[in-house]
Amino acid sequence: MPAPRVPTLPSAAAAESSDEGSSSGSDSEVKEAEIPQPTQAAMTSTFSAAAAANRAAKLAEQLAAKQRSPSAPATLPARSEATNGERAAVAGVSSVVELEPLIFEAEPEEDLVIIGNAAGCSSWIGQAIEKSKFIAIVQTPVAPGTSVIIQASLAQQPGVPKEVLQRRWVAFQVRRVVGDPRLPLNVLSVLCDQLCQAGVEPRTLVPVDSRSYLLISREHVQFAVAALVRFGHLVAPAMRVLSPAKVLAAVADRLGPQAGAWRLTSRDRPDSLEGALALSEVLTGRSPVRIQASSGLFAEFRVSPEADVEQRSCFGSLGSEDGVRGLRQLQVSFQPSDGSVPTPLRVTWKGDGTLQEQAIVDGAEPGEQLVEEWARISTGDCKVTVLELESADDRRGVWLFCGTLFIRILGLPRGHGLVASSCCRSSKQLEFFRGAEPVRAELQESYQALLGEVERPGLLRVRRASQARAESSLLLDARSEPSSASSGSAEVRQDAKVVIHTDPEGKRWRWQIREWGFDPFTPPPPPKPPTPPPDSPTPVEPAPSSDSESAAESSESASTKQKKNAKAAEKGAAPKARPKPEPSSSRLMTGWSDARQKKDKEDKKNEKKKDKDKDKDKD
């Protein structure tokens, strides 16, 4: 027996029955399938996984009761995880065909409303047809009136019930990746069965041109997106189908013990903790590294040296909705969103340098709870400095420092580019949907993850990076000559709370200071030379002029004596004894003056003797 089909449009006013509650052929189809109505919890924007699992289990039981002949158990497309409710739903369905990966694109750009009975709307329907980008009008013999599917902004007209305007729908165009984008009706039917198994009740719309649409209530859109991603499909754009990020409160007393640098040591295995790790192990290893600030901002470096392993670096904020459970919201990630809402966390601080984070999923078995354990990295100090990028383009970025470790993450936020505007399992699967070349080019040009070391203030060196580069490259050396093109520069403006960094390639980055634990950019001033003690005597040295005069006089007297000795030798007289060497100029001033007086006396005697010799020669 084939699996039951969900109500479809435009075969009748199925949407009319869901909004107006009127008796129609669509109502009879819903009753025959016995699909339970959503619970009150499921009608909220945060449609819980537990409510969906219970609903899916009930649906599976009802569908299984209708099966009269045994059949082989159905299987879902391969995926990483499945809840108890999903497995129960799968076990109860007889023959679910595994679908090829499909693309779901939300269009138009705004939500739709379904008017079950458009009687009295003829005055504005004509204008709506001219202005609307999406409109469908259906009337059948079994329906009491005309059903209209139209953009919500064009339905703000008198006579339209308020409850109709409040119930919004999102239309998804469904198409294949390759080949004919149109879907056969049997594929569309199986797709609806998959969503019913996950607890989501869609409506189908197949226009004349055979383009297929699924209409999903706005309250259930994000849960439906998460289910479609688990089934292996692509959903876009993310801004239309994902709930906006919540504003979380940063609880300082709870975030304080978590501030610092951490390394992931175990995942799903709490008893495999390796203990605290040295910084050298982190800079060369493969484990994810996180720097958490007390303000809530965090950055995670998740880059593997293996080329075939996907990069999963990210940054975001950690806060709390109720002051007890933590919630991590990503702002930038190297991976597309999986469509799920952030999972609350139970954070346990063990006090021995380890931190445990356990995902809290209502209704999940203990073995299905995701548990991660992180070990504190010994970086010397737990003070954290946080910088946020000021960018003229769409990129966002943070730069976090803790002791001698830093992490810098750059990328595109949700809704920009291919990665951040898509919902699928991974970037590898995104390459299948969008093409490997454009996805890899975007990750190379618009995303960056750096893990580095502060060797000393003003000297920053990259140890690991998301892009292929040297194993260790210089990012800043503030003590180098300003003319050195490979050293970079940094200017810290504390009054403006800005850091301006110019990298070695010459690119200028402007960063806003969000948290200032210490200054990693400014080198310390050079040490001052030691000053002598005030009581030490100062040696007296002879003046340079006295030395020169003494040398001149010594040379002059020596030449005079040589001449006299030469004359005496001619006359047959014995030469006079060689004079004693003159006192050196290195003596003290007192000794130098005595030698000078003695020399002057000898010179006078020599002059008198010379005069006598001249007189004798005359005679």
C-alpha positions as CSV (number, residue, x, y, z in Angstrom):
1,M,0.0,0.0,0.0
2,P,1.5,3.3,-1.0
3,A,2.3,5.8,1.7
4,P,-0.4,8.4,2.3
5,R,0.0,11.8,0.7
6,V,-0.4,15.1,2.4
7,P,-3.0,17.6,1.2
8,T,-1.9,19.4,-2.0
9,L,-2.6,22.7,-3.7
10,P,-4.0,23.6,-6.1
11,S,-6.1,20.4,-6.3
12,A,-8.4,22.0,-3.8
13,A,-8.4,24.6,-1.1
14,A,-6.2,22.5,1.2
15,A,-4.7,25.7,2.5
16,E,-8.2,27.1,3.0
17,S,-9.1,24.2,5.2
18,S,-6.1,24.7,7.4
19,D,-6.8,28.4,7.8
20,E,-10.6,28.7,7.9
21,G,-11.5,25.3,9.3
22,S,-14.2,24.8,6.8
23,S,-15.4,21.4,5.6
24,S,-13.9,20.6,2.2
25,G,-12.3,17.8,0.3
26,S,-9.0,18.8,1.8
27,D,-10.3,18.4,5.3
28,S,-11.4,14.8,4.5
29,E,-7.9,14.0,3.2
30,V,-6.3,15.3,6.3
31,K,-8.7,13.3,8.4
32,E,-8.1,10.1,6.4
33,A,-4.3,10.4,6.9
34,E,-5.0,11.1,10.6
35,I,-2.1,13.6,10.9
36,P,-2.2,15.0,14.4
37,Q,-2.5,18.8,14.8
38,P,0.6,20.6,16.1
39,T,0.8,20.9,19.8
40,Q,0.8,24.3,21.5
41,A,4.6,24.1,22.0
42,A,5.0,23.4,18.3
43,M,3.1,26.6,17.4
44,T,5.8,28.8,18.9
45,S,8.8,30.1,16.9
46,T,11.1,27.9,18.9
47,F,9.5,24.6,17.9
48,S,11.2,22.1,20.2
49,A,12.9,18.9,19.1
50,A,11.1,16.9,21.8
51,A,7.6,18.0,20.6
52,A,8.5,17.2,17.0
53,A,9.9,13.8,18.0
54,N,6.7,12.9,20.0
55,R,4.6,14.1,17.1
56,A,6.6,12.1,14.6
57,A,6.3,9.0,16.8
58,K,2.6,9.3,17.0
59,L,2.4,9.8,13.2
60,A,4.6,6.7,12.7
61,E,2.3,4.6,14.9
62,Q,-0.8,5.7,13.0
63,L,0.8,5.0,9.7
64,A,2.1,1.7,10.8
65,A,-1.4,0.7,12.0
66,K,-2.6,1.2,8.4
67,Q,-0.1,-1.2,7.0
68,R,-1.8,-4.6,6.4
69,S,1.1,-6.5,4.7
70,P,4.7,-6.8,6.0
71,S,7.2,-4.7,4.1
72,A,10.9,-4.1,4.3
73,P,11.8,-1.3,6.7
74,A,12.4,2.1,5.1
75,T,15.6,4.0,5.3
76,L,16.4,7.6,5.4
77,P,19.3,9.2,3.5
78,A,22.6,8.7,5.3
79,R,23.1,11.3,8.0
80,S,25.2,11.8,11.1
81,E,22.5,11.7,13.8
82,A,18.9,10.7,14.3
83,T,16.7,11.1,17.3
84,N,14.5,8.4,18.8
85,G,11.4,10.0,17.3
86,E,12.9,10.0,13.8
87,R,14.0,6.4,14.1
88,A,10.5,5.4,15.3
89,A,8.9,7.2,12.4
90,V,11.2,5.5,9.9
91,A,10.5,2.1,11.4
92,G,6.7,2.6,11.0
93,V,6.8,3.6,7.3
94,S,6.8,0.8,4.8
95,S,8.5,2.0,1.6
96,V,10.1,5.4,1.8
97,V,12.3,5.9,-1.3
98,E,15.7,7.5,-0.7
99,L,15.6,10.8,-2.6
100,E,18.5,12.4,-4.5
101,P,19.7,15.6,-2.9
102,L,17.4,18.5,-3.8
103,I,17.6,22.3,-3.6
104,F,15.0,24.2,-1.7
105,E,15.0,28.0,-2.3
106,A,12.6,30.2,-0.4
107,E,10.8,32.6,-2.7
108,P,9.5,35.2,-2.8
109,E,11.4,37.4,-0.4
110,E,8.4,37.8,2.0
111,D,5.9,35.5,3.6
112,L,2.6,34.5,2.1
113,V,-1.0,34.2,3.5
114,I,-3.7,31.9,2.3
115,I,-7.2,33.3,2.1
116,G,-9.6,30.4,2.2
117,N,-12.6,32.3,1.0
118,A,-11.9,35.3,-1.2
119,A,-15.5,36.3,-1.6
120,G,-15.8,40.1,-1.6
121,C,-12.1,40.5,-2.5
122,S,-12.7,41.2,-6.2
123,S,-12.1,44.9,-5.7
124,W,-8.4,44.5,-4.9
125,I,-7.5,41.1,-6.3
126,G,-7.0,42.5,-9.8
127,Q,-4.5,45.1,-8.5
128,A,-2.8,42.4,-6.4
129,I,-2.3,40.3,-9.5
130,E,-0.5,43.1,-11.2
131,K,1.8,43.9,-8.2
132,S,2.4,40.5,-6.6
133,K,5.4,38.3,-7.4
134,F,3.6,35.2,-6.1
135,I,-0.1,34.6,-6.4
136,A,-2.2,31.5,-6.8
137,I,-6.0,31.5,-7.2
138,V,-7.9,28.2,-7.0
139,Q,-11.5,27.3,-7.2
140,T,-12.9,23.8,-7.4
141,P,-16.4,22.3,-7.4
142,V,-16.0,20.9,-3.9
143,A,-14.7,24.1,-2.3
144,P,-17.2,26.6,-0.9
145,G,-15.2,29.6,-2.3
146,T,-12.1,30.8,-4.1
147,S,-8.8,30.3,-2.4
148,V,-6.0,32.9,-2.9
149,I,-2.4,32.5,-2.0
150,I,-0.8,35.9,-2.0
151,Q,2.0,38.0,-0.4
152,A,1.2,39.2,3.1
153,S,1.9,42.8,2.3
154,L,-0.8,42.8,-0.4
155,A,-3.4,41.1,1.8
156,Q,-3.7,44.1,4.2
157,Q,-7.2,44.8,2.9
158,P,-10.5,45.3,4.6
159,G,-12.5,42.1,5.0
160,V,-9.5,39.8,5.4
161,P,-9.8,38.0,8.8
162,K,-7.1,39.0,11.3
163,E,-6.2,35.3,12.0
164,V,-5.5,34.7,8.4
165,L,-3.0,37.6,8.3
166,Q,-1.3,36.3,11.4
167,R,-0.8,32.8,10.0
168,R,2.2,33.2,7.7
169,W,3.6,30.7,5.2
170,V,6.9,30.3,3.5
171,A,7.1,29.0,-0.1
172,F,10.0,26.8,-1.1
173,Q,10.7,26.1,-4.8
174,V,12.0,22.5,-5.0
175,R,14.4,21.5,-7.9
176,R,17.0,19.1,-8.8
177,V,20.7,19.8,-8.9
178,V,21.4,18.5,-12.4
179,G,19.2,17.7,-15.3
180,D,15.5,18.7,-15.6
181,P,14.8,20.8,-12.5
182,R,11.2,19.8,-12.4
183,L,10.1,17.1,-10.0
184,P,7.8,14.2,-10.8
185,L,4.7,14.1,-8.5
186,N,5.8,10.8,-7.0
187,V,9.1,12.4,-5.9
188,L,7.2,15.3,-4.4
189,S,5.0,12.9,-2.5
190,V,7.9,11.0,-1.0
191,L,9.4,14.3,0.0
192,C,6.3,15.2,1.9
193,D,6.4,11.8,3.6
194,Q,9.9,12.6,4.8
195,L,8.8,15.9,6.4
196,C,5.8,14.2,8.0
197,Q,8.1,11.7,9.6
198,A,10.0,14.6,11.1
199,G,6.8,16.1,12.5
200,V,6.3,18.8,9.9
201,E,3.1,19.1,7.9
202,P,3.7,20.7,4.4
203,R,1.4,21.8,1.7
204,T,2.2,21.3,-2.0
205,L,1.7,23.6,-4.9
206,V,2.3,22.6,-8.5
207,P,1.6,25.3,-11.1
208,V,1.0,24.7,-14.8
209,D,4.7,25.0,-15.6
210,S,5.4,22.0,-13.4
211,R,7.6,23.9,-11.0
212,S,7.0,22.4,-7.6
213,Y,6.6,24.4,-4.3
214,L,6.2,23.4,-0.7
215,L,4.3,25.7,1.6
216,I,5.4,25.4,5.3
217,S,4.0,27.4,8.2
218,R,6.3,30.1,9.4
219,E,6.2,28.6,13.0
220,H,7.7,25.3,11.7
221,V,10.1,26.6,9.1
222,Q,13.4,26.4,11.0
223,F,12.6,22.9,12.3
224,A,11.7,21.9,8.7
225,V,15.0,23.3,7.5
226,A,16.9,21.3,10.0
227,A,15.1,18.1,9.0
228,L,15.7,18.8,5.3
229,V,19.4,19.3,5.9
230,R,19.6,16.0,7.8
231,F,18.0,14.3,4.9
232,G,20.8,15.6,2.7
233,H,19.1,18.6,1.0
234,L,20.2,22.2,0.5
235,V,18.0,25.1,1.8
236,A,18.6,28.8,1.0
237,P,18.8,31.7,1.6
238,A,19.6,31.4,5.3
239,M,18.3,34.9,6.1
240,R,14.8,33.9,5.0
241,V,14.6,30.5,6.8
242,L,16.6,30.9,10.0
243,S,15.5,32.7,13.1
244,P,17.4,35.9,14.0
245,A,20.1,35.6,16.6
246,K,19.0,36.3,20.1
247,V,20.4,39.0,22.3
248,L,22.0,37.0,25.2
249,A,23.1,38.3,28.6
250,A,26.7,37.8,29.5
251,V,26.8,36.6,33.1
252,A,30.2,37.8,34.3
253,D,30.4,35.6,37.4
254,R,29.7,32.5,35.3
255,L,31.9,33.5,32.4
256,G,34.8,34.6,34.6
257,P,36.2,31.0,35.2
258,Q,35.9,30.2,31.5
259,A,38.0,33.2,30.4
260,G,41.3,32.0,28.9
261,A,42.7,29.6,26.3
262,W,41.4,26.1,26.0
263,R,42.0,22.9,23.9
264,L,39.4,20.3,23.1
265,T,40.5,17.0,24.6
266,S,37.5,14.7,24.3
267,R,34.1,14.7,22.5
268,D,31.3,12.3,23.6
269,R,33.8,10.5,25.8
270,P,34.1,12.2,29.2
271,D,36.5,9.6,30.5
272,S,39.2,10.2,27.8
273,L,40.6,13.4,29.2
274,E,44.3,13.8,28.4
275,G,45.0,16.5,31.0
276,A,46.5,20.0,30.7
277,L,48.6,20.6,27.6
278,A,51.6,22.8,27.0
279,L,51.4,25.6,24.5
280,S,53.9,23.9,22.2
281,E,51.5,20.9,21.8
282,V,48.7,23.2,20.8
283,L,50.7,25.2,18.2
284,T,51.7,22.0,16.4
285,G,48.8,19.7,17.1
286,R,45.4,19.1,15.4
287,S,43.0,19.7,18.3
288,P,40.6,22.6,18.2
289,V,41.7,25.6,20.3
290,R,39.4,28.3,21.8
291,I,40.0,31.6,23.5
292,Q,37.0,32.8,25.6
293,A,36.6,36.3,26.9
294,S,34.6,37.3,30.0
295,S,32.5,39.6,27.8
296,G,31.1,36.5,26.0
297,L,33.0,36.7,22.7
298,F,35.0,33.6,21.8
299,A,37.0,32.4,18.8
300,E,37.7,28.8,17.9
301,F,40.6,27.6,15.6
302,R,39.5,24.3,14.1
303,V,41.9,23.7,11.2
304,S,43.4,20.3,10.4
305,P,46.8,20.0,8.6
306,E,45.2,17.3,6.4
307,A,43.9,18.7,3.1
308,D,40.8,16.5,2.9
309,V,39.5,17.5,6.3
310,E,37.1,20.4,6.4
311,Q,38.0,23.6,8.2
312,R,35.5,24.5,11.0
313,S,36.9,27.6,12.5
314,C,34.4,30.1,13.9
315,F,33.7,32.9,16.3
316,G,30.6,34.1,18.1
317,S,29.2,34.9,21.6
318,L,28.4,32.9,24.7
319,G,25.5,34.0,26.9
320,S,22.5,32.8,28.7
321,E,18.7,33.2,28.4
322,D,17.8,32.1,31.9
323,G,21.0,32.8,33.8
324,V,21.7,29.1,34.2
325,R,22.1,27.4,30.8
326,G,24.7,28.6,28.3
327,L,24.1,29.3,24.6
328,R,26.7,29.7,21.9
329,Q,25.7,31.7,18.8
330,L,28.0,31.8,15.8
331,Q,28.5,35.0,13.9
332,V,31.0,33.7,11.4
333,S,31.8,30.0,10.5
334,F,33.7,28.2,7.8
335,Q,30.8,25.8,7.5
336,P,27.2,26.5,6.3
337,S,24.5,26.3,8.9
338,D,22.8,23.0,9.6
339,G,19.5,24.8,10.1
340,S,19.1,23.9,13.8
341,V,18.7,26.4,16.6
342,P,21.6,26.7,19.1
343,T,21.5,24.0,21.7
344,P,21.5,25.0,25.4
345,L,24.6,23.9,27.2
346,R,25.3,22.8,30.8
347,V,28.7,24.1,31.6
348,T,30.6,22.4,34.5
349,W,33.8,23.9,35.9
350,K,35.8,21.1,37.5
351,G,38.4,23.3,39.1
352,D,41.4,21.2,38.0
353,G,41.9,23.0,34.7
354,T,39.1,21.2,32.9
355,L,35.8,22.4,31.6
356,Q,32.8,20.2,30.5
357,E,30.1,21.3,28.1
358,Q,27.0,19.1,27.8
359,A,24.3,19.8,25.2
360,I,20.8,19.8,26.8
361,V,18.3,18.2,24.4
362,D,14.8,17.6,25.8
363,G,13.8,13.9,25.5
364,A,17.2,12.7,24.4
365,E,18.7,9.6,25.9
366,P,21.9,10.1,28.1
367,G,24.0,8.4,25.4
368,E,22.8,10.9,22.8
369,Q,23.9,13.9,24.7
370,L,26.9,15.6,23.2
371,V,29.6,16.1,25.8
372,E,32.9,18.0,25.2
373,E,35.7,18.5,27.6
374,W,38.3,21.2,27.3
375,A,41.6,21.6,29.1
376,R,43.1,24.9,30.0
377,I,46.3,25.8,28.0
378,S,49.2,27.1,30.1
379,T,49.9,30.5,28.5
380,G,51.2,32.3,31.6
381,D,48.2,34.6,32.1
382,C,44.4,34.3,31.7
383,K,44.0,38.0,30.8
384,V,42.3,38.4,27.4
385,T,42.4,41.2,24.9
386,V,39.5,41.3,22.3
387,L,39.6,43.3,19.1
388,E,36.8,43.5,16.5
389,L,37.4,44.3,12.9
390,E,36.1,47.5,11.3
391,S,35.6,46.6,7.7
392,A,34.4,48.5,4.7
393,D,33.2,45.3,3.0
394,D,30.9,42.6,4.2
395,R,33.6,40.7,6.2
396,R,33.5,40.4,10.0
397,G,36.5,39.5,12.2
398,V,37.8,39.2,15.7
399,W,41.3,39.0,17.1
400,L,41.7,37.5,20.6
401,F,44.8,37.3,22.7
402,C,45.4,35.3,25.9
403,G,48.9,35.3,27.4
404,T,51.3,34.2,24.6
405,L,48.5,32.8,22.3
406,F,46.3,34.5,19.8
407,I,43.5,33.5,17.4
408,R,42.3,35.7,14.5
409,I,39.2,34.8,12.5
410,L,37.8,36.6,9.4
411,G,34.7,35.7,7.3
412,L,31.3,36.5,6.0
413,P,28.3,36.8,8.3
414,R,24.9,35.1,7.7
415,G,23.3,36.0,4.5
416,H,26.5,36.9,2.6
417,G,28.2,34.8,0.0
418,L,27.7,31.1,-0.8
419,V,28.7,29.5,2.5
420,A,26.9,31.9,5.0
421,S,23.7,32.0,3.0
422,S,23.2,28.2,2.6
423,C,22.0,25.5,4.9
424,C,23.4,22.0,4.3
425,R,25.5,19.4,6.0
426,S,29.0,20.7,5.2
427,S,31.1,22.8,2.9
428,K,32.0,19.6,1.0
429,Q,28.3,19.0,0.2
430,L,27.9,22.7,-0.7
431,E,30.5,22.1,-3.4
432,F,28.2,19.4,-4.8
433,F,25.3,21.8,-4.9
434,R,27.0,25.1,-6.0
435,G,30.2,23.9,-7.6
436,A,33.6,23.2,-6.1
437,E,35.4,26.2,-7.7
438,P,33.2,29.1,-6.5
439,V,33.0,27.6,-2.9
440,R,36.7,27.1,-2.6
441,A,37.4,30.5,-4.1
442,E,35.2,32.2,-1.5
443,L,36.8,30.3,1.4
444,Q,40.2,31.3,0.1
445,E,39.5,35.0,-0.5
446,S,36.9,35.9,2.2
447,Y,37.8,33.6,5.1
448,Q,40.9,33.4,7.3
449,A,41.8,31.6,10.5
450,L,45.2,32.2,12.2
451,L,46.7,30.6,15.3
452,G,49.8,32.4,16.5
453,E,52.2,33.1,19.3
454,V,53.1,36.4,21.1
455,E,56.9,35.8,21.4
456,R,57.2,39.1,23.2
457,P,55.1,42.3,23.1
458,G,55.4,43.7,19.6
459,L,56.5,40.4,18.1
460,L,53.7,38.2,16.7
461,R,54.3,35.1,14.7
462,V,51.7,32.8,12.9
463,R,52.1,29.1,13.7
464,R,49.1,27.6,11.9
465,A,46.7,29.0,9.3
466,S,43.6,28.0,7.3
467,Q,45.4,28.9,4.0
468,A,48.5,27.3,2.8
469,R,51.5,29.3,3.9
470,A,54.9,29.0,5.6
471,E,54.8,27.0,8.8
472,S,55.9,30.0,10.8
473,S,55.5,33.5,9.4
474,L,56.0,36.9,10.9
475,L,52.8,39.0,11.4
476,L,54.4,41.9,13.4
477,D,57.8,43.0,14.6
478,A,57.5,46.4,16.1
479,R,61.2,46.8,16.9
480,S,62.3,46.4,13.3
481,E,63.3,49.4,11.2
482,P,60.3,51.3,9.8
483,S,61.6,50.8,6.3
484,S,61.5,47.0,6.6
485,A,58.6,45.9,4.4
486,S,58.3,42.4,6.1
487,S,58.0,43.6,9.7
488,G,54.6,45.2,9.7
489,S,53.5,47.9,12.2
490,A,50.9,48.6,14.9
491,E,49.6,51.7,16.4
492,V,47.5,51.6,19.7
493,R,45.2,54.5,20.3
494,Q,43.8,54.0,23.7
495,D,41.8,57.3,23.7
496,A,39.9,56.2,20.5
497,K,39.9,52.5,21.5
498,V,41.4,51.6,18.2
499,V,44.4,49.5,17.0
500,I,45.7,50.1,13.5
501,H,47.7,47.2,12.2
502,T,49.6,47.1,9.0
503,D,50.6,43.5,8.0
504,P,53.9,42.6,6.3
505,E,52.1,42.6,2.9
506,G,51.2,46.3,3.4
507,K,47.5,45.8,4.1
508,R,46.0,48.1,6.7
509,W,43.5,46.8,9.3
510,R,41.5,48.8,11.8
511,W,40.4,47.1,15.0
512,Q,38.0,48.3,17.7
513,I,39.1,47.5,21.2
514,R,36.3,45.5,22.9
515,E,38.3,44.2,25.9
516,W,41.8,45.2,26.9
517,G,43.5,42.8,29.3
518,F,47.0,43.6,28.2
519,D,48.9,45.2,25.3
520,P,50.4,42.6,22.9
521,F,51.5,45.2,20.3
522,T,53.8,47.7,22.0
523,P,57.3,46.5,22.9
524,P,58.8,47.6,26.3
525,P,61.2,50.6,26.3
526,P,64.9,49.8,26.1
527,P,66.7,49.6,29.5
528,K,68.5,52.8,30.7
529,P,72.3,52.7,31.2
530,P,73.4,52.4,34.8
531,T,74.4,55.6,36.6
532,P,77.6,55.8,38.8
533,P,77.2,56.2,42.6
534,P,77.3,59.8,43.7
535,D,80.2,59.4,46.1
536,S,82.8,58.0,43.7
537,P,85.8,60.3,42.9
538,T,86.3,61.6,39.5
539,P,89.9,61.1,38.1
540,V,91.7,64.1,36.9
541,E,93.2,63.8,33.5
542,P,95.8,66.2,31.9
543,A,94.5,68.6,29.4
544,P,95.1,67.6,25.7
545,S,96.9,70.9,25.0
546,S,99.6,70.2,27.6
547,D,100.4,66.8,26.1
548,S,100.9,68.4,22.7
549,E,103.1,71.1,24.0
550,S,105.2,68.7,25.9
551,A,105.7,66.5,22.9
552,A,106.7,69.5,20.8
553,E,109.3,70.7,23.3
554,S,110.7,67.2,23.7
555,S,111.3,66.9,20.0
556,E,112.9,70.4,19.8
557,S,115.4,69.7,22.7
558,A,116.4,66.4,21.2
559,S,117.3,68.0,17.8
560,T,119.3,70.7,19.6
561,K,121.4,68.2,21.5
562,Q,122.0,66.2,18.4
563,K,123.5,69.3,16.7
564,K,125.8,70.1,19.7
565,N,127.1,66.5,19.8
566,A,127.9,66.6,16.1
567,K,130.0,69.8,16.6
568,A,131.8,68.4,19.6
569,A,132.7,65.3,17.6
570,E,134.3,67.4,14.8
571,K,136.5,69.1,17.5
572,G,137.5,65.8,19.0
573,A,135.5,66.2,22.2
574,A,133.6,63.3,23.6
575,P,129.8,63.4,23.0
576,K,127.8,64.2,26.0
577,A,125.8,61.5,27.7
578,R,122.5,60.8,26.3
579,P,119.8,62.7,28.3
580,K,117.4,60.8,30.3
581,P,114.0,60.2,28.7
582,E,111.5,62.9,29.4
583,P,108.7,62.2,31.8
584,S,105.6,60.8,30.1
585,S,102.5,62.8,29.7
586,S,100.6,60.3,31.7
587,R,102.0,61.5,35.0
588,L,100.1,63.6,37.3
589,M,100.2,67.4,37.0
590,T,102.6,67.8,39.9
591,G,105.3,65.5,38.5
592,W,105.0,67.0,35.1
593,S,105.7,70.6,36.4
594,D,108.9,69.5,38.3
595,A,110.3,67.9,35.1
596,R,109.6,71.0,33.2
597,Q,111.5,73.2,35.6
598,K,114.5,70.8,35.5
599,K,114.5,70.8,31.7
600,D,114.4,74.6,31.5
601,K,117.6,74.8,33.7
602,E,119.4,72.4,31.4
603,D,118.4,74.3,28.3
604,K,119.8,77.5,29.8
605,K,123.1,75.8,30.6
606,N,123.3,74.5,27.1
607,E,122.7,77.9,25.6
608,K,125.4,79.5,27.8
609,K,127.9,76.8,26.7
610,K,127.0,77.3,23.1
611,D,127.7,81.0,23.4
612,K,131.1,80.3,24.9
613,D,131.9,77.9,22.1
614,K,131.1,80.6,19.5
615,D,133.4,83.0,21.3
616,K,136.3,80.5,21.2
617,D,135.7,79.9,17.5
618,K,136.1,83.6,16.9
619,D,139.3,83.7,18.7
